Amino acid sequence: MKVELRGISKNFGKVRANQDISITIPAGAIVGLLGENGAGKSTLVKILSGFISSDRGEIWLDDRLVQLKSPAHAVRSGIGMLHQDPLDFAPLTVLDNFMTGQSNRFGRFWLDRKTAKRQLKQLGQQYGFTLAADRLVAKLSVGERQQLEILRLLSLGVNTLILDEPTTGISLPQKLLLFATIRELAAAGKSIIFVSHKLEDVETLCDRVVVMRQGRIVGELNLKQNFALNIKDIINISPQEPGLVNSVANSSSASTSDASTSEQIDQLVEMMFGRELAVANKPETAQADPSLRLEAIEVRSDRLNLSIKQFTAQQGEVIGLAGLEGNGQRLLLLLCAGLLTANSGHIYLGDTNMTNRTYQQYLRTGVSYIPADRLAEGLVGGLSIQEHFALRSIDTSGSTLGRTFINWRNTLAKTHRAINTYNIRGFPTSRVEQLSGGNQQRTQLALLAENLNLLLMEHPTRGLDIDSAQWVWQQMVERCRQGTTILFISADLDEIMQWSDRVLVFSGGQVTEPIATKNLTVDRLGQMIGGKF
């Protein structure tokens, strides 16, 4: 299906999110949509998928003018969107979620689960997705949840698929299978819009890339298609052989020279940011006093048991937590934040025994936690940036800056300073859910206490463009210089290798001894994540 956007414009108050956007996506094309955080990409695809309406402009599907009034209307018109965090129902099964929105397809008056289960199996076999119909969605990885949503949208008959940051938080085998699936869908005549911050993914997969900056299209570039694997190739690779997976992934991108690839990426970076980006690295940490100590820790949960015999981190050190999702990394962060109690063992911050202390006590000891889900856990949807600083003005003892009342003049001044210091693209009155992912992350960082002993971060740069990710880590490096210890989770092995002093590798609840990054390679780290300690 050919998709045309003509003169699309959208404002949110004073913010001009989209300005006169015109794009054509032919049937069978894979078009990448690139841009830094706040460039207007999310607004544009939300308009195309029926989540919001434009102020001006038109949408044409196969030379037919349409007005998309809702996501359901968009799906009926042939447009489906795979969100960065798939929109599913965690307490329900795979089959229940697959049937969502399909009441008219599987029975007129009741749902025909047998027919739906048969179609789920057929589609899964066609695209190499192995999903048990009776498995709870809560127990699926991010990659498996994406696979389920793709199958659901295909069963609804979509001809245009929008993928928003689809490679974030998924394993390399899942990424390869996703890419092979996208190529097969395009070959079948479906149009694909691939939204990403990862230049190498766009360069590998897309036929053409459209670059946005400050709500406008600033350039387009035709790309040589590099991805040569098909679904059959991918499903024959064992996920327990990360080294083999990496070699196959590298061989699939052999159709262009390194020089031409580098030149393409340089062009894209300049279009995205209007300048070349300086690459920074964390300086080596000097020997310092211990800040965090874990002894004989045992955490038992429904899904796995986490066991750490002994671990010590020093002041100013960055510890990367590597592993496939759900292998215990998040349990460790929650434990160190006071949000989870160990079944046995002891936790020390400096010389203070924090075992079985409350979250508020951890806060008063200088511990902060930044979760991956910014709106569900990190920020409060519906509140403005200033209202978040008003909440922050309530200190850990329960009093406020204004004693009985919040001092709104004081919080407004703090909010203005934070917006300027952290370059948040918004206003004090902007609701946090209206901010881009990068600006939500900047807001979370701005809300941190000035003096921290321990900072715990879950996927700190997930969904961020290169510039925003570099900026986040520059702030973290500055905190390390002040003595803050950082523990962070990332699915990006390059990020772990670039910014960590040492790495803990998690596999099935087992944790390695800390390994200095200077003694590691990305390939070796991938093998360890696969369980080859």
C-alpha positions as CSV (number, residue, x, y, z in Angstrom):
1,M,0.0,0.0,0.0
2,K,1.3,3.4,-1.0
3,V,1.2,6.0,1.9
4,E,1.4,9.7,1.3
5,L,1.6,12.5,3.9
6,R,0.9,15.9,2.5
7,G,1.7,19.1,4.5
8,I,1.2,17.6,8.0
9,S,1.5,20.1,10.8
10,K,0.8,19.7,14.5
11,N,1.3,22.1,17.5
12,F,1.2,21.3,21.2
13,G,0.6,24.8,22.8
14,K,3.8,26.7,21.9
15,V,5.7,23.7,20.7
16,R,5.6,23.1,16.9
17,A,6.0,19.4,16.8
18,N,5.5,18.9,13.0
19,Q,5.8,21.7,10.4
20,D,4.6,21.0,6.8
21,I,5.7,17.4,6.6
22,S,5.3,15.6,3.2
23,I,6.5,12.0,2.7
24,T,5.7,9.2,0.2
25,I,6.2,5.6,1.1
26,P,5.7,3.3,-1.9
27,A,4.4,-0.2,-1.5
28,G,7.2,-2.7,-0.7
29,A,9.6,0.0,0.5
30,I,11.3,0.2,3.9
31,V,11.7,3.8,4.8
32,G,13.7,4.8,7.9
33,L,12.6,7.8,10.0
34,L,15.6,9.4,11.8
35,G,15.9,12.4,14.1
36,E,17.2,13.4,17.5
37,N,14.9,13.3,20.5
38,G,12.2,16.0,20.1
39,A,12.6,16.1,16.3
40,G,8.9,15.3,15.8
41,K,9.1,11.6,14.7
42,S,6.8,10.3,17.4
43,T,4.2,12.9,16.7
44,L,4.2,12.1,13.0
45,V,3.8,8.4,13.4
46,K,1.0,8.9,16.0
47,I,-0.8,11.0,13.5
48,L,-0.4,8.3,10.8
49,S,-1.5,5.5,13.2
50,G,-4.6,7.4,14.4
51,F,-3.5,8.2,18.0
52,I,-3.7,11.9,17.5
53,S,-5.0,14.2,14.7
54,S,-3.0,16.8,12.8
55,D,-3.8,20.5,12.8
56,R,-3.3,20.7,9.0
57,G,-2.5,18.3,6.2
58,E,-3.7,15.2,4.5
59,I,-3.1,11.4,4.5
60,W,-3.6,9.5,1.3
61,L,-3.6,5.7,1.1
62,D,-3.3,4.2,-2.4
63,D,-4.4,7.6,-3.9
64,R,-7.4,7.8,-1.6
65,L,-7.8,10.6,0.9
66,V,-8.5,9.3,4.4
67,Q,-9.2,10.8,7.9
68,L,-7.9,8.5,10.6
69,K,-10.1,9.0,13.6
70,S,-8.6,6.4,16.0
71,P,-6.0,3.6,16.1
72,A,-8.8,1.1,15.4
73,H,-9.8,3.1,12.3
74,A,-6.2,3.2,11.2
75,V,-5.9,-0.6,11.5
76,R,-9.1,-1.0,9.5
77,S,-7.6,1.2,6.9
78,G,-4.5,-1.0,6.8
79,I,-2.0,0.8,9.1
80,G,-0.7,-0.8,12.2
81,M,2.0,0.4,14.7
82,L,4.4,-1.6,16.8
83,H,5.2,0.6,19.8
84,Q,8.6,0.6,21.5
85,D,6.8,-0.8,24.6
86,P,4.2,-3.2,23.0
87,L,0.6,-2.4,23.9
88,D,-0.4,-5.7,25.4
89,F,-2.1,-7.2,28.5
90,A,0.5,-8.8,30.7
91,P,-1.9,-10.9,32.9
92,L,-3.5,-12.6,29.8
93,T,-2.1,-15.3,27.6
94,V,-0.5,-15.1,24.2
95,L,-3.7,-16.3,22.5
96,D,-5.9,-13.8,24.5
97,N,-3.7,-10.9,23.3
98,F,-3.6,-12.3,19.7
99,M,-7.4,-12.2,19.6
100,T,-7.6,-8.6,20.9
101,G,-9.6,-6.5,18.5
102,Q,-10.5,-9.5,16.4
103,S,-14.0,-10.2,17.6
104,N,-15.5,-9.9,14.1
105,R,-12.9,-12.3,12.6
106,F,-13.3,-15.3,15.0
107,G,-17.1,-15.6,15.4
108,R,-20.0,-13.2,15.1
109,F,-21.3,-13.5,18.6
110,W,-18.5,-15.2,20.4
111,L,-14.8,-15.7,20.0
112,D,-13.7,-18.9,18.2
113,R,-10.5,-19.7,20.1
114,K,-9.8,-22.8,18.1
115,T,-9.6,-20.9,14.8
116,A,-7.6,-18.1,16.4
117,K,-5.1,-20.6,17.8
118,R,-4.7,-22.2,14.4
119,Q,-4.0,-18.9,12.7
120,L,-1.5,-17.9,15.5
121,K,0.4,-21.2,14.8
122,Q,0.3,-20.7,11.1
123,L,1.6,-17.2,11.2
124,G,4.2,-18.0,13.8
125,Q,5.6,-20.8,11.6
126,Q,5.6,-18.6,8.5
127,Y,7.7,-15.9,10.3
128,G,9.8,-18.1,12.6
129,F,8.1,-16.9,15.8
130,T,7.8,-19.6,18.4
131,L,5.1,-18.5,20.8
132,A,3.1,-20.9,23.0
133,A,-0.6,-19.9,22.9
134,D,-1.2,-20.6,26.6
135,R,1.9,-18.7,27.9
136,L,1.3,-15.6,29.9
137,V,2.5,-12.4,28.2
138,A,4.0,-11.3,31.6
139,K,6.6,-14.1,31.1
140,L,7.6,-13.1,27.6
141,S,10.7,-11.1,26.8
142,V,10.4,-7.7,25.0
143,G,11.4,-9.4,21.7
144,E,8.7,-12.0,22.1
145,R,6.1,-9.4,22.9
146,Q,7.1,-7.6,19.7
147,Q,6.7,-10.8,17.7
148,L,3.2,-11.3,19.2
149,E,2.1,-7.8,18.3
150,I,3.4,-8.2,14.7
151,L,1.4,-11.4,14.3
152,R,-1.7,-9.7,15.7
153,L,-1.4,-6.8,13.3
154,L,-0.8,-9.1,10.3
155,S,-3.8,-11.2,11.2
156,L,-5.8,-7.9,11.1
157,G,-4.7,-7.4,7.6
158,V,-2.4,-4.3,7.9
159,N,-0.5,-3.4,4.7
160,T,1.6,-0.6,6.3
161,L,3.6,-1.4,9.4
162,I,5.1,1.4,11.6
163,L,7.9,0.1,13.9
164,D,8.9,2.5,16.7
165,E,12.4,1.7,18.0
166,P,11.9,-2.0,17.5
167,T,15.5,-3.1,18.2
168,T,15.6,-1.5,21.7
169,G,15.9,-4.1,24.5
170,I,15.8,-7.2,22.3
171,S,18.5,-9.9,21.8
172,L,20.7,-10.1,18.7
173,P,19.0,-13.3,17.4
174,Q,15.6,-11.6,17.9
175,K,16.9,-8.6,16.0
176,L,18.1,-10.7,13.1
177,L,14.8,-12.5,12.9
178,L,12.9,-9.2,13.1
179,F,15.0,-7.8,10.2
180,A,14.4,-10.9,8.1
181,T,10.7,-10.6,8.8
182,I,10.6,-7.0,7.8
183,R,12.4,-7.8,4.5
184,E,9.9,-10.6,3.8
185,L,6.9,-8.3,4.5
186,A,8.3,-5.6,2.2
187,A,8.9,-8.3,-0.5
188,A,5.2,-9.1,-0.2
189,G,4.3,-5.5,-1.0
190,K,3.8,-4.1,2.5
191,S,5.2,-0.6,3.2
192,I,7.4,-0.3,6.3
193,I,8.2,2.8,8.4
194,F,11.2,2.1,10.6
195,V,11.7,4.7,13.4
196,S,15.1,4.4,15.1
197,H,17.9,6.3,16.7
198,K,20.4,3.5,15.7
199,L,22.1,4.6,12.6
200,E,23.6,1.2,11.9
201,D,20.2,-0.4,12.0
202,V,18.7,2.1,9.5
203,E,21.8,1.8,7.3
204,T,21.6,-2.0,7.3
205,L,17.9,-2.5,6.7
206,C,16.3,0.5,5.0
207,D,16.0,1.4,1.3
208,R,15.6,5.1,2.1
209,V,15.9,7.3,5.1
210,V,14.1,10.6,5.9
211,V,15.7,12.8,8.5
212,M,13.8,15.2,10.8
213,R,15.0,18.1,12.9
214,Q,13.0,20.5,15.0
215,G,9.7,19.3,13.4
216,R,10.8,19.6,9.8
217,I,12.2,17.3,7.2
218,V,15.8,18.3,6.6
219,G,17.0,15.7,4.2
220,E,16.5,12.3,2.5
221,L,19.1,9.6,1.5
222,N,18.8,6.5,-0.6
223,L,20.6,3.6,0.9
224,K,22.1,0.4,-0.4
225,Q,20.2,-2.5,1.2
226,N,22.7,-4.6,3.2
227,F,20.7,-7.2,5.0
228,A,20.9,-10.5,3.1
229,L,19.6,-13.2,5.6
230,N,16.2,-14.8,5.3
231,I,14.0,-16.2,8.1
232,K,15.1,-19.8,7.4
233,D,18.7,-18.8,7.9
234,I,17.9,-17.1,11.3
235,I,15.8,-19.8,12.9
236,N,18.6,-22.4,12.3
237,I,21.0,-20.3,14.5
238,S,21.2,-21.4,18.1
239,P,20.6,-18.5,20.5
240,Q,23.1,-20.2,22.8
241,E,25.9,-19.5,20.3
242,P,26.3,-15.6,20.5
243,G,29.7,-15.8,18.7
244,L,28.0,-17.5,15.8
245,V,25.1,-15.1,15.9
246,N,27.6,-12.1,15.7
247,S,29.5,-13.6,12.8
248,V,26.3,-14.3,10.9
249,A,25.1,-10.7,11.6
250,N,28.3,-9.3,10.4
251,S,28.3,-11.3,7.2
252,S,24.8,-10.1,6.3
253,S,26.2,-6.6,5.9
254,A,28.9,-7.3,3.3
255,S,27.3,-5.6,0.3
256,T,28.8,-2.2,0.8
257,S,32.3,-1.2,1.7
258,D,33.3,0.1,5.1
259,A,34.2,3.4,3.5
260,S,30.8,3.9,1.9
261,T,29.0,2.8,5.1
262,S,31.1,5.3,7.1
263,E,30.3,8.1,4.6
264,Q,26.6,7.3,4.8
265,I,26.5,7.4,8.5
266,D,28.5,10.7,8.6
267,Q,25.9,12.2,6.2
268,L,23.0,11.0,8.4
269,V,24.6,12.4,11.6
270,E,25.2,15.8,10.0
271,M,21.5,15.9,8.8
272,M,20.2,14.8,12.2
273,F,22.2,17.2,14.4
274,G,23.6,19.8,11.9
275,R,27.2,19.1,13.1
276,E,29.7,16.3,13.7
277,L,29.4,14.6,17.1
278,A,32.4,14.3,19.4
279,V,32.8,10.8,20.9
280,A,33.6,10.7,24.6
281,N,34.7,7.8,26.9
282,K,34.7,7.5,30.6
283,P,38.2,8.2,32.2
284,E,39.7,5.3,34.2
285,T,38.6,5.4,37.8
286,A,41.3,5.9,40.4
287,Q,41.5,3.6,43.5
288,A,38.9,4.8,46.1
289,D,37.1,3.7,49.2
290,P,34.3,1.1,49.0
291,S,30.8,2.6,48.6
292,L,28.6,-0.6,48.2
293,R,29.1,-4.0,49.6
294,L,27.0,-7.1,49.2
295,E,27.6,-10.3,51.2
296,A,25.9,-13.7,50.7
297,I,22.8,-12.2,49.0
298,E,20.0,-14.5,48.1
299,V,16.8,-13.2,46.4
300,R,14.0,-15.7,45.6
301,S,11.3,-14.7,43.1
302,D,8.6,-16.5,41.1
303,R,10.8,-16.6,38.0
304,L,14.3,-17.1,39.3
305,N,16.6,-17.0,42.3
306,L,19.4,-14.4,42.4
307,S,22.6,-15.4,44.2
308,I,25.6,-13.1,44.9
309,K,28.3,-14.4,47.2
310,Q,30.3,-11.2,47.5
311,F,30.6,-7.9,45.6
312,T,32.2,-4.5,46.4
313,A,32.0,-1.3,44.3
314,Q,34.2,1.7,45.0
315,Q,33.4,5.4,45.0
316,G,33.2,6.9,41.5
317,E,33.1,3.5,39.8
318,V,30.7,2.5,37.0
319,I,29.5,-1.1,37.0
320,G,27.6,-2.5,34.0
321,L,25.1,-5.2,34.4
322,A,24.9,-7.4,31.3
323,G,22.6,-10.2,30.5
324,L,19.5,-11.2,28.6
325,E,16.3,-9.6,30.0
326,G,14.9,-11.3,33.1
327,N,18.1,-12.9,34.3
328,G,18.4,-11.0,37.6
329,Q,19.9,-7.6,36.7
330,R,16.7,-5.6,37.7
331,L,16.4,-7.6,40.9
332,L,19.9,-6.3,41.9
333,L,19.0,-2.7,41.2
334,L,15.7,-3.0,43.1
335,L,17.6,-4.6,46.0
336,C,20.2,-1.8,46.1
337,A,17.5,0.8,45.9
338,G,15.6,-0.5,49.0
339,L,12.6,-1.5,46.8
340,L,13.2,-5.3,47.3
341,T,14.2,-7.2,50.4
342,A,16.8,-10.0,50.2
343,N,15.8,-13.4,51.6
344,S,19.2,-13.6,53.2
345,G,22.5,-11.7,53.2
346,H,23.7,-8.2,54.0
347,I,23.9,-4.8,52.1
348,Y,26.3,-2.1,53.2
349,L,26.6,1.5,52.0
350,G,30.0,2.7,53.2
351,D,30.1,1.4,56.8
352,T,26.3,1.5,57.2
353,N,24.4,-1.7,57.3
354,M,21.3,-1.1,55.1
355,T,19.9,-4.7,55.3
356,N,16.1,-4.6,55.5
357,R,16.0,-0.8,55.5
358,T,13.1,1.0,53.8
359,Y,13.2,2.9,50.5
360,Q,13.0,6.2,52.3
361,Q,16.1,5.3,54.4
362,Y,18.0,4.5,51.2
363,L,17.0,7.9,49.8
364,R,18.3,9.6,52.9
365,T,21.6,7.7,52.6
366,G,22.1,9.1,49.1
367,V,20.7,6.4,46.8
368,S,18.6,7.1,43.7
369,Y,17.0,4.8,41.2
370,I,16.1,5.7,37.6
371,P,13.8,3.1,36.1
372,A,13.5,2.2,32.4
373,D,9.8,2.9,32.2
374,R,9.9,6.7,32.6
375,L,6.2,7.4,32.7
376,A,5.0,4.3,34.6
377,E,7.7,4.4,37.3
378,G,10.0,7.4,37.0
379,L,7.6,10.3,36.4
380,V,4.0,11.1,37.1
381,G,1.8,11.3,34.0
382,G,-0.6,14.2,34.0
383,L,1.8,16.4,36.1
384,S,3.9,19.3,34.7
385,I,7.6,19.7,35.0
386,Q,7.1,22.3,37.7
387,E,4.8,20.0,39.6
388,H,7.5,17.4,39.6
389,F,9.9,19.9,41.2
390,A,7.2,20.7,43.7
391,L,7.1,17.0,44.6
392,R,10.9,17.0,44.8
393,S,10.8,19.9,47.2
394,I,9.3,17.6,49.8
395,D,12.5,16.2,51.4
396,T,12.9,12.7,52.7
397,S,11.9,13.7,56.2
398,G,8.5,14.7,55.0
399,S,8.7,18.5,55.4
400,T,8.5,21.0,52.5
401,L,10.6,24.0,51.4
402,G,7.7,26.2,52.4
403,R,7.1,24.3,55.7
404,T,3.2,24.1,55.7
405,F,2.8,25.1,52.0
406,I,4.8,24.4,48.8
407,N,6.7,27.5,47.8
408,W,5.6,27.7,44.1
409,R,7.7,30.8,43.3
410,N,10.8,28.8,44.5
411,T,9.9,25.7,42.5
412,L,9.2,27.8,39.4
413,A,12.7,29.3,39.7
414,K,14.2,25.8,40.2
415,T,12.3,24.5,37.2
416,H,13.5,27.3,34.9
417,R,17.1,26.7,36.0
418,A,16.7,22.9,35.4
419,I,15.2,23.5,31.9
420,N,18.1,25.7,31.0
421,T,20.8,23.5,32.6
422,Y,19.6,20.2,31.2
423,N,18.4,21.6,27.9
424,I,14.9,20.2,28.4
425,R,12.7,21.1,25.4
426,G,9.6,22.1,27.2
427,F,8.1,24.7,29.5
428,P,7.4,24.6,33.3
429,T,3.8,24.0,32.5
430,S,4.5,21.1,30.0
431,R,3.1,17.8,31.1
432,V,5.7,15.1,31.2
433,E,3.9,12.7,28.9
434,Q,4.0,15.4,26.1
435,L,7.8,15.4,26.2
436,S,9.9,13.2,23.9
437,G,11.7,10.2,25.5
438,G,15.0,12.1,25.6
439,N,13.4,15.1,27.4
440,Q,11.7,12.8,29.9
441,Q,15.1,11.3,30.6
442,R,16.6,14.8,31.0
443,T,13.8,15.6,33.4
444,Q,14.5,12.5,35.5
445,L,18.2,13.5,35.7
446,A,17.3,17.1,36.7
447,L,15.2,15.8,39.6
448,L,18.1,13.8,41.1
449,A,19.6,15.1,44.4
450,E,22.9,17.0,44.0
451,N,24.9,14.7,46.3
452,L,24.5,11.0,45.6
453,N,26.5,8.1,46.9
454,L,24.8,5.5,44.7
455,L,22.9,5.9,41.4
456,L,21.1,2.9,39.9
457,M,20.0,3.2,36.3
458,E,17.9,0.8,34.2
459,H,18.5,1.3,30.4
460,P,19.6,4.9,30.8
461,T,19.8,5.7,27.1
462,R,17.0,3.4,25.7
463,G,15.3,5.2,22.9
464,L,17.7,8.1,22.9
465,D,19.6,9.5,19.9
466,I,23.4,9.5,19.8
467,D,23.7,13.1,21.0
468,S,21.3,12.6,23.9
469,A,22.9,9.4,24.9
470,Q,26.4,11.1,24.9
471,W,24.9,13.9,27.0
472,V,23.4,11.5,29.6
473,W,26.8,9.9,30.0
474,Q,28.6,13.2,30.3
475,Q,26.4,14.0,33.3
476,M,27.1,10.5,34.8
477,V,30.9,10.9,34.4
478,E,30.7,14.3,36.2
479,R,28.8,12.6,39.1
480,C,31.5,9.8,39.2
481,R,34.2,12.6,39.6
482,Q,32.2,13.7,42.6
483,G,32.4,10.2,44.1
484,T,29.0,8.7,43.0
485,T,29.0,5.0,42.3
486,I,26.8,3.9,39.3
487,L,25.2,0.6,38.5
488,F,23.4,0.4,35.2
489,I,21.6,-2.1,33.0
490,S,21.9,-2.0,29.3
491,A,21.0,-4.3,26.4
492,D,23.6,-2.4,24.3
493,L,26.9,-4.3,24.8
494,D,28.8,-1.5,23.2
495,E,27.4,1.0,25.7
496,I,28.4,-1.4,28.6
497,M,32.0,-1.7,27.2
498,Q,32.4,2.0,26.6
499,W,31.2,3.3,30.0
500,S,31.8,0.6,32.5
501,D,34.9,0.1,34.7
502,R,33.8,-3.4,35.5
503,V,31.0,-5.7,34.3
504,L,28.8,-8.2,36.1
505,V,27.3,-10.8,33.8
506,F,23.9,-12.4,34.7
507,S,22.6,-15.7,33.4
508,G,19.8,-17.6,35.0
509,G,20.2,-15.9,38.3
510,Q,23.9,-16.7,38.4
511,V,26.3,-13.8,38.5
512,T,30.0,-13.7,37.5
513,E,32.8,-12.1,39.5
514,P,33.3,-8.5,38.4
515,I,35.3,-8.3,35.2
516,A,37.4,-5.3,34.1
517,T,36.3,-4.0,30.7
518,K,39.9,-3.8,29.6
519,N,40.0,-7.6,29.9
520,L,36.8,-8.1,27.8
521,T,35.6,-7.9,24.2
522,V,32.1,-7.6,22.9
523,D,32.2,-11.1,21.5
524,R,33.4,-12.6,24.8
525,L,30.8,-10.7,26.7
526,G,28.1,-12.1,24.3
527,Q,29.4,-15.6,24.9
528,M,29.2,-15.1,28.7
529,I,25.6,-13.8,28.4
530,G,24.8,-17.0,26.6
531,G,26.0,-18.9,29.7
532,K,29.6,-19.7,28.7
533,F,31.3,-18.3,31.8
